[in-house]
Amino acid sequence: MKVFIVTGSVCTGKTTLAKLIAKKHHAIYINVNELIKEYKLYSNYDKKFKSYIVDSKKLNKFLIRLIKNSRNNLVLDSHLTHYLPSKYVDLCYVTKCELKELKKRLMKRRYSKEKVRENLDAEILDVCLVEALENKHKVKVIDTTKGINL
């Protein structure tokens, strides 16, 4: 069994990539953000940013149990997957996107100016990539600006 995680800033193409990886590796695609809502793996809801404040320890515990109980290849999709301990992950994909294109994608979703700025800042600072490397993941960076090719 293999576990692939896909992380990256909001609107950088994580879901599109994750579904392609799942198809290529005959894996089960898992939308971690849906699990967070369904199993209440959050501590609060931020009304200003219209997003959940995730309890990362609770999330990791849940995902580790999911991984241990699976006999199938898995693809976990979320900007939070890189917090998983690397021993449970075979490969971490980090999606990246040029800022001009990313801003267009964020605006298309009608995010507030503050949320757009926050997500552009996260991309500028390579937050997901840096944190994935800090967590000792084997990382492959995919630029999604002009689409995705595996």
Secondary structure, 3 states (H helix, E strand, C coil): CCEEEEEECCCCCHHHHHHHHHHHCCCEEEEHHHHHHHCCCEEEEECCCCEEEECHHHHHHHHHHHHHCCCCCEEEECCCHHHCCHHHCCEEEEEECCHHHHHHHHHHCCCCHHHHHHHHHHHHCCHHHHHHHHCCCCEEEEECCCCCCC
